[in-house]
């Protein structure tokens, strides 16, 4: 290979390396953005789980109170 053939090959290789570096940078930014979104969604999921647990506890307490009011002696049975 003479010098003229080597130069276009090196230029082409240089161009490909530059494109790969740009793509790598883009992928790093995308990955950072997706990681941030994932963390936000995980925090939201934890919050929603807590709200669900709180609501379940409130419902359980209401059901318990409802059962207690139906088991009080001397109160009329609503099914009779």
C-alpha positions in Angstrom: 0.0 0.0 0.0 1.3 3.4 -0.8 0.7 6.6 1.1 -2.3 7.7 -1.0 -4.2 4.5 -0.3 -3.5 4.6 3.4 -4.7 8.1 3.8 -8.4 7.5 2.7 -8.5 4.4 4.9 -7.2 6.3 7.9 -9.7 9.1 7.2 -12.5 6.6 7.0 -11.5 5.0 10.2 -11.2 8.4 11.9 -14.7 9.2 10.7 -16.1 5.9 12.0 -14.4 6.4 15.4 -15.8 9.9 15.7 -19.4 8.6 14.9 -18.9 5.9 17.5 -17.8 8.4 20.1 -20.9 10.6 19.4 -23.2 7.6 19.6 -21.5 6.6 22.9 -22.2 10.0 24.3 -25.8 9.9 23.2 -26.3 6.5 24.7 -24.8 7.7 28.0 -27.2 10.6 28.1 -30.1 8.3 27.3 -29.0 5.9 30.0 -28.8 8.7 32.6 -32.2 9.9 31.6 -33.8 6.4 31.8 -32.1 5.8 35.1 -33.5 9.0 36.5 -37.0 8.1 35.2 -36.7 4.6 36.7 -35.8 6.0 40.1 -38.8 8.3 40.0 -41.1 5.5 39.1 -39.7 3.4 41.9 -40.3 6.2 44.4 -43.8 6.6 43.0 -44.4 2.8 43.4 -43.3 2.9 47.0 -45.6 5.8 47.6 -48.6 4.0 46.0 -47.9 0.9 48.0 -47.9 2.9 51.2 -51.2 4.5 50.2 -52.7 1.1 49.4 -51.5 -0.2 52.7 -53.0 2.7 54.6 -56.3 2.4 52.7 -56.4 -1.3 53.4 -55.9 -0.7 57.1 -58.7 1.9 57.2 -61.1 -0.5 55.5 -60.1 -3.3 57.9 -60.8 -1.0 60.8 -64.2 0.0 59.3 -65.1 -3.7 58.8 -64.1 -4.5 62.3 -66.3 -1.7 63.6 -69.2 -2.9 61.4 -68.8 -6.4 62.8 -68.8 -5.1 66.4 -72.0 -3.1 65.9 -73.8 -6.1 64.6 -72.7 -8.3 67.5 -73.9 -5.9 70.3 -76.5 -7.7 72.3 -80.0 -6.2 72.4 -79.7 -4.6 69.0 -82.3 -5.7 66.4 -81.0 -8.1 63.8 -81.3 -6.6 60.4 -81.7 -10.0 58.7 -84.7 -11.1 60.7 
